[in-house]
Amino acid sequence: MPIEYLTDQVLGQALQSYGSPLYVYDLDLIARRYKQLQGCLPPNFRLHYALKANANLTICRRFAQLGAAAEVSSLGELITALRVGFDPEEIVFTGPGKSRQELLAALAEGVALVVVESIGEARRLDELAAAQAVVQPVLLRVNPAYRSANSCEVRSGEADGPACDTLKPIAMNGQGASKFGVDEAAMAATLAALLEMKHLEFRGIHVFTESNVLDYRQLLAAWQNTAAIAAKLHASGIPVHTLDFGGGIGIAYNDVDEEFDTVGFGVALAEHFASGAKPHHCILEMGRYLIGEAGYYLAEVLDVKESQGQRFVILHGGIHNLYRTPAMQPASRYLRVLGKGDSPMRPAVLAGQLPTPVDVMVREVSLPEDITIGDVVAIQNCGAYGYNHSLTNFALHPYPAEVAYAGGNMVVIRDRGTYDDFFVHQKLVEI
Ligand SMILES: Cc1ncc(COP(=O)(O)O)c(C=O)c1O
């Protein structure tokens, strides 16, 4: 379903009221996206919101209110999830290196599942659980032997790889080593050891290698591979109750991207995963799809200049606020200059204010011919991996404010940062 993006008028009002740079989130769209995806999933699928995509309290609360479960990958995210009202029994704790403090917190809070990523981590968790006389349900994260040519761990080598509905052995892709999980080849031995641990209860496997996927056949192929791994385990006498497929549904970032077909995906999922006498409990940990399109990044133009025939537009912002834009090239469809939609367009480089050449937000973009200082650039689809995935401390520009828009009302959900923020926890010492 095409999205109705917020109008220039609403975004302009936001900027006027709250200043530049600014994030605006359309909470109504979050609800629509959540319900749309939820509505397409078979009944044995549970949708978890991946907090790493956007951990703002108000955003997370909205997902909890909508009925989502949660996926966290740090103690900070766990505290956030609990604070906004997610039920610990609906929280999955992932991540390739969990500290003792994090494992203890997971046990103390009684999170539903800890995804263990190595035999060492399983041992540490087992010991801590034994000390507390509890049994912790776990999933084992597996680094599968097969990937699609467009897997996020392969993409750099083979951007325009063959059809994405087929998987190739990772040896062929040349990219098999991963810091995540245990290699599929080592899975049986790892599980043999894990099943001996008295204070862990093995519930199933977690496999996540595909990210920002727009063609559902790519995800389907990867998830079928996960089911095949589970079937092999089952055949070897190890019952698998839960399959955690991670996240991965993508959103459009540039002119050539197509929208993900959730309806087609839902039909395919029902066909492949909801049948059988006892279907698996299937977990999705979605981030980008649920919050990405709801977010806007707004920044005023500070300068417009030419260099060797190229036009540069410099924003009151940059990759310290929004680091994701390299994925957006060329991004004309998702980028607009408020009030200048009818102006003739001309190529430009959209850059930020940081003192580094890296701070180019979009290298080739069409911007209005008459763009000028004081205009406001709005970058759409920035709700995921925007605010909390940026180089926030580079060059000490205060953190942007965040605003939520719902039912025609606008409210600040994070104040703009101050210069004092940069001195918190620092000690000025003479040694
Ligand atoms: C373990 C895990 N689950 C879920 C996600 C969310 O993925 P996405 O935003 O692609 O839905 C991520 C993203 O990196 C992840 O690492």
Ligand as a Chemical Component Dictionary entry (heavy atoms), coordinates in Angstrom:
data_LIG
# 
_chem_comp.id                   LIG 
_chem_comp.type                 NON-POLYMER 
_chem_comp.pdbx_formal_charge   0 
_chem_comp.three_letter_code    LIG 
# 
loop_
_chem_comp_atom.comp_id 
_chem_comp_atom.atom_id 
_chem_comp_atom.alt_atom_id 
_chem_comp_atom.type_symbol 
_chem_comp_atom.charge 
_chem_comp_atom.model_Cartn_x 
_chem_comp_atom.model_Cartn_y 
_chem_comp_atom.model_Cartn_z 
_chem_comp_atom.pdbx_ordinal 
LIG C1 C1 C 0 19.625 -9.943 15.863 1  
LIG C2 C2 C 0 18.875 -8.930 15.088 2  
LIG N1 N1 N 0 17.529 -9.008 15.039 3  
LIG C3 C3 C 0 16.793 -8.101 14.361 4  
LIG C4 C4 C 0 17.385 -7.055 13.680 5  
LIG C5 C5 C 0 16.502 -6.072 12.962 6  
LIG O1 O1 O 0 16.667 -6.197 11.597 7  
LIG P1 P1 P 0 15.832 -5.322 10.545 8  
LIG O2 O2 O 0 15.932 -3.908 10.956 9  
LIG O3 O3 O 0 16.491 -5.641 9.263  10 
LIG O4 O4 O 0 14.409 -5.809 10.593 11 
LIG C6 C6 C 0 18.779 -6.949 13.675 12 
LIG C7 C7 C 0 19.441 -5.866 12.935 13 
LIG O5 O5 O 0 20.617 -5.737 12.830 14 
LIG C8 C8 C 0 19.540 -7.907 14.390 15 
LIG O6 O6 O 0 20.887 -7.840 14.442 16 
# 
loop_
_chem_comp_bond.comp_id 
_chem_comp_bond.atom_id_1 
_chem_comp_bond.atom_id_2 
_chem_comp_bond.value_order 
_chem_comp_bond.pdbx_ordinal 
LIG C1 C2 SING 1  
LIG C2 N1 SING 2  
LIG C2 C8 DOUB 3  
LIG N1 C3 DOUB 4  
LIG C3 C4 SING 5  
LIG C4 C5 SING 6  
LIG C4 C6 DOUB 7  
LIG C5 O1 SING 8  
LIG O1 P1 SING 9  
LIG P1 O2 DOUB 10 
LIG P1 O3 SING 11 
LIG P1 O4 SING 12 
LIG C6 C7 SING 13 
LIG C6 C8 SING 14 
LIG C7 O5 DOUB 15 
LIG C8 O6 SING 16 
# 
